[in-house]
Amino acid sequence: MLENQQIAFVGAGAMGGAMISGVLACNIVEPSQIIAADPRRAVCDELQSKYAVNVTTNNIVACRDADVIVLSVKPQVLNEVYEGLSGSIRPDALVISIVAGAKLHTLVAGLNHKSIIRCMPNTPAQIGMGISVWTGSVGVSSLQNEQTRTILESLGKQMYVDDEKYLDMATALTGSGPAYIFLFMEALVEAGVNIGFSKAEAEELVHTTMEGSVAYAMQSVDNISDLRSQVTSSGGTTEAALGCLESEDFRRIVSDAVSAAYQRAIELGNND
């Protein structure tokens, strides 16, 4: 599907780097097929050293011969990227945007290009365990849809949606989701240290517990609420802990956090 295809990454920060790592780890492309563009020379040098990909600080140079372009810049610099790339992309190229909040119609107009995929992956993509939600403009061909699936499946799971509104939702739930999990893990490690474990011991216990719990939930036929109930004996230690969380309205806090991320994604799109 991607044999002899040149892939350009415009923006090679955390998420762009994660995607480069993912597609190379799955061997769907060779390092020589990738060129990464980033204004920070140090970032380019690190990517070249780590993955043996081509690098440049010039977006136009990166994209001029590209068959697939992954747009992975911050929303705040998107207008600047438009200025450089508008009219410079090959008509038959596919653009995959992972820019939070950037709507399809804005990307099509800003890049002066019709074949645009809007996608929201997350950072576990770099170990092949991410999940990406995506949709496309009317100008995307069936072949380009299949190329998108191939790339995204190399990063983990993928979910196509037929309405762009779900992209802002995915940004809040899965795009930002790893940060919520990491914050909870940080808090558990700190709690472990507070009751007497060393930091190294607490980290090992928390990491293994988190990994095992997620794996168990994914393999179980029971829903998450039932799994939680199975661990919660009446009058036991887990009930005491969950009672504390519920008394602090833990569910509302999580819901409000995701809603805040969702509203911010909408605001970023409205600022296009």
C-alpha positions as CSV (number, residue, x, y, z in Angstrom):
1,M,0.0,0.0,0.0
2,L,2.8,2.4,0.8
3,E,5.6,0.9,-1.3
4,N,7.7,3.6,-2.9
5,Q,5.6,6.3,-1.2
6,Q,7.3,9.3,0.3
7,I,5.9,10.5,3.6
8,A,6.6,14.0,5.0
9,F,6.0,15.0,8.6
10,V,5.5,18.7,9.0
11,G,6.2,19.2,12.7
12,A,8.2,16.5,14.5
13,G,7.4,17.1,18.1
14,A,6.0,14.5,20.6
15,M,3.1,13.2,18.4
16,G,4.9,13.5,15.1
17,G,7.9,11.6,16.5
18,A,5.5,9.0,18.0
19,M,4.0,8.4,14.5
20,I,7.4,8.1,12.9
21,S,8.4,5.6,15.5
22,G,5.2,3.6,15.0
23,V,5.3,3.4,11.2
24,L,9.0,2.3,11.3
25,A,8.5,-0.2,14.1
26,C,5.8,-2.0,11.9
27,N,8.1,-1.9,8.8
28,I,5.4,-0.5,6.6
29,V,7.9,2.0,5.3
30,E,11.7,2.3,5.3
31,P,13.5,5.3,6.9
32,S,14.5,6.5,3.5
33,Q,10.8,7.0,2.6
34,I,10.3,9.5,5.5
35,I,11.3,13.2,5.7
36,A,10.6,15.2,8.8
37,A,10.4,19.0,8.9
38,D,10.8,21.0,12.1
39,P,12.1,24.5,12.6
40,R,14.2,23.3,15.6
41,R,17.5,22.0,14.2
42,A,18.1,20.0,17.4
43,V,14.8,18.1,16.9
44,C,15.8,17.3,13.4
45,D,19.2,16.0,14.4
46,E,17.8,13.8,17.1
47,L,15.3,12.2,14.7
48,Q,17.9,11.6,12.1
49,S,20.2,10.0,14.7
50,K,17.5,7.9,16.2
51,Y,15.6,6.7,13.2
52,A,17.9,7.4,10.2
53,V,15.1,9.4,8.5
54,N,15.6,12.4,6.3
55,V,15.2,15.8,8.0
56,T,14.9,19.5,7.1
57,T,13.9,22.8,8.7
58,N,12.0,23.8,5.5
59,N,8.4,22.6,5.2
60,I,8.3,23.2,1.4
61,V,11.3,21.1,0.9
62,A,9.8,18.3,2.9
63,C,6.5,18.3,1.0
64,R,7.4,19.0,-2.6
65,D,7.9,15.3,-3.5
66,A,5.7,13.8,-0.8
67,D,2.9,11.4,-1.6
68,V,1.6,11.6,2.0
69,I,2.0,14.6,4.3
70,V,1.3,14.3,8.0
71,L,0.6,17.7,9.5
72,S,1.5,17.5,13.1
73,V,2.1,21.1,14.3
74,K,0.6,23.1,17.1
75,P,-2.7,24.9,16.3
76,Q,-1.1,28.2,17.1
77,V,1.3,28.0,14.2
78,L,-1.1,26.6,11.6
79,N,-1.7,29.9,9.8
80,E,2.1,30.3,9.3
81,V,2.2,26.7,7.9
82,Y,-0.6,27.6,5.5
83,E,1.3,30.6,4.2
84,G,4.3,28.4,3.3
85,L,2.5,25.3,2.0
86,S,-0.6,26.7,0.2
87,G,-0.3,25.8,-3.5
88,S,3.0,23.9,-2.9
89,I,1.5,20.4,-2.3
90,R,1.2,18.0,-5.2
91,P,-2.5,17.7,-6.4
92,D,-2.5,13.9,-6.0
93,A,-0.9,13.9,-2.5
94,L,-2.8,13.0,0.7
95,V,-2.6,15.2,3.8
96,I,-3.3,13.7,7.2
97,S,-3.8,16.4,9.8
98,I,-3.5,15.7,13.5
99,V,-3.8,19.3,14.5
100,A,-6.1,19.7,17.4
101,G,-9.3,21.6,16.6
102,A,-8.4,22.3,12.9
103,K,-11.5,21.7,10.9
104,L,-11.5,20.0,7.4
105,H,-12.9,23.0,5.6
106,T,-10.3,25.3,7.1
107,L,-7.5,22.8,6.2
108,V,-8.8,22.5,2.6
109,A,-8.9,26.3,2.2
110,G,-5.7,27.0,4.1
111,L,-3.6,24.5,2.2
112,N,-5.5,25.0,-1.1
113,H,-5.7,21.2,-1.3
114,K,-8.7,18.9,-1.6
115,S,-7.5,15.5,-0.2
116,I,-7.4,16.0,3.6
117,I,-7.8,13.5,6.4
118,R,-8.4,14.8,9.9
119,C,-7.2,12.5,12.6
120,M,-6.6,12.3,16.3
121,P,-4.1,9.7,17.4
122,N,-2.5,9.5,20.8
123,T,1.1,9.0,22.1
124,P,0.9,5.2,22.8
125,A,1.1,5.0,19.0
126,Q,4.9,4.9,19.3
127,I,4.7,1.4,20.8
128,G,1.9,0.3,18.5
129,M,-0.8,0.6,21.2
130,G,-2.4,3.9,20.3
131,I,-5.9,4.6,19.0
132,S,-6.7,7.0,16.2
133,V,-10.1,8.5,15.3
134,W,-10.4,9.9,11.8
135,T,-12.5,11.2,9.0
136,G,-11.9,12.7,5.6
137,S,-12.9,15.5,3.2
138,V,-14.9,14.7,0.1
139,G,-11.8,14.9,-2.0
140,V,-10.1,11.8,-0.5
141,S,-10.1,8.8,-2.7
142,S,-10.8,5.2,-1.7
143,L,-7.0,4.4,-2.2
144,Q,-6.1,7.3,0.1
145,N,-8.6,6.0,2.7
146,E,-6.8,2.7,2.6
147,Q,-3.4,4.3,2.9
148,T,-4.7,6.1,6.0
149,R,-5.9,2.9,7.5
150,T,-2.6,1.2,6.9
151,I,-0.7,4.0,8.6
152,L,-3.0,4.3,11.5
153,E,-3.2,0.5,12.1
154,S,0.6,0.5,12.3
155,L,0.2,2.8,15.4
156,G,-2.5,0.6,17.1
157,K,-6.2,0.7,16.5
158,Q,-8.2,3.1,14.3
159,M,-11.8,4.2,14.2
160,Y,-13.3,5.9,11.2
161,V,-16.2,8.3,12.0
162,D,-18.6,9.8,9.4
163,D,-19.1,13.1,11.2
164,E,-16.3,15.5,12.0
165,K,-17.8,16.5,15.3
166,Y,-16.4,13.3,16.8
167,L,-12.8,14.5,16.3
168,D,-13.1,17.2,18.9
169,M,-14.6,14.6,21.3
170,A,-11.8,12.2,20.5
171,T,-9.3,15.0,21.1
172,A,-10.6,15.4,24.7
173,L,-11.1,11.7,25.5
174,T,-8.3,9.8,23.8
175,G,-5.9,12.5,22.5
176,S,-5.5,14.0,25.9
177,G,-6.4,10.7,27.6
178,P,-2.8,9.4,28.3
179,A,-2.1,12.6,30.3
180,Y,-5.1,11.8,32.6
181,I,-3.8,8.3,33.1
182,F,-0.3,9.5,33.8
183,L,-1.5,12.0,36.3
184,F,-3.5,9.3,38.2
185,M,-0.4,7.1,38.1
186,E,1.7,9.9,39.6
187,A,-0.8,10.4,42.3
188,L,-0.8,6.7,43.1
189,V,3.0,6.6,43.3
190,E,3.0,9.6,45.6
191,A,0.4,7.9,47.8
192,G,2.5,4.8,47.9
193,V,5.5,6.8,49.0
194,N,3.4,8.6,51.7
195,I,2.5,5.3,53.3
196,G,6.0,4.0,53.3
197,F,7.2,2.5,50.0
198,S,10.3,3.8,48.3
199,K,9.6,5.7,45.0
200,A,11.1,2.8,43.0
201,E,8.9,0.3,44.7
202,A,5.8,2.4,44.4
203,E,6.4,3.0,40.7
204,E,6.8,-0.8,40.0
205,L,3.7,-1.6,41.9
206,V,1.6,1.1,40.2
207,H,2.9,0.4,36.7
208,T,2.2,-3.3,37.0
209,T,-1.2,-2.8,38.6
210,M,-2.2,-0.4,35.9
211,E,-1.0,-2.7,33.1
212,G,-2.6,-5.7,34.5
213,S,-5.9,-4.0,35.2
214,V,-6.2,-2.7,31.7
215,A,-5.3,-6.0,30.2
216,Y,-7.8,-7.8,32.4
217,A,-10.5,-5.3,31.5
218,M,-9.9,-5.8,27.7
219,Q,-10.0,-9.6,28.0
220,S,-13.0,-9.8,30.3
221,V,-16.5,-10.2,29.1
222,D,-17.7,-8.1,32.0
223,N,-18.2,-4.4,31.8
224,I,-16.0,-2.0,33.8
225,S,-18.5,-1.4,36.5
226,D,-18.8,-5.1,37.2
227,L,-15.1,-5.5,37.3
228,R,-14.9,-2.7,39.9
229,S,-17.6,-4.3,42.0
230,Q,-15.7,-7.6,41.9
231,V,-12.7,-6.0,43.6
232,T,-14.9,-4.1,46.2
233,S,-15.9,-6.2,49.1
234,S,-18.5,-4.8,51.6
235,G,-16.7,-3.3,54.5
236,G,-13.3,-3.9,53.0
237,T,-10.3,-1.7,52.1
238,T,-11.3,-1.0,48.5
239,E,-14.8,0.2,49.6
240,A,-13.1,2.6,52.1
241,A,-10.9,4.0,49.3
242,L,-13.7,4.3,46.7
243,G,-15.9,5.9,49.3
244,C,-13.3,8.6,49.8
245,L,-13.1,9.2,46.0
246,E,-16.9,9.3,45.6
247,S,-17.3,11.7,48.5
248,E,-14.9,14.1,46.7
249,D,-17.1,13.7,43.5
250,F,-14.4,11.9,41.6
251,R,-16.6,11.2,38.6
252,R,-17.7,14.8,38.2
253,I,-14.0,16.0,38.4
254,V,-13.1,13.6,35.6
255,S,-16.1,14.5,33.5
256,D,-15.4,18.3,34.0
257,A,-11.8,17.7,33.0
258,V,-12.8,16.0,29.7
259,S,-15.4,18.6,29.1
260,A,-12.8,21.4,29.5
261,A,-10.6,19.7,27.0
262,Y,-13.5,19.3,24.6
263,Q,-14.5,22.9,24.8
264,R,-10.9,23.9,24.2
265,A,-10.7,21.8,21.1
266,I,-13.9,23.5,19.8
267,E,-12.4,26.9,20.6
268,L,-9.2,26.1,18.7
269,G,-11.3,25.2,15.7
270,N,-13.4,28.3,16.0
271,N,-10.2,30.4,16.0
272,D,-9.2,29.1,12.6
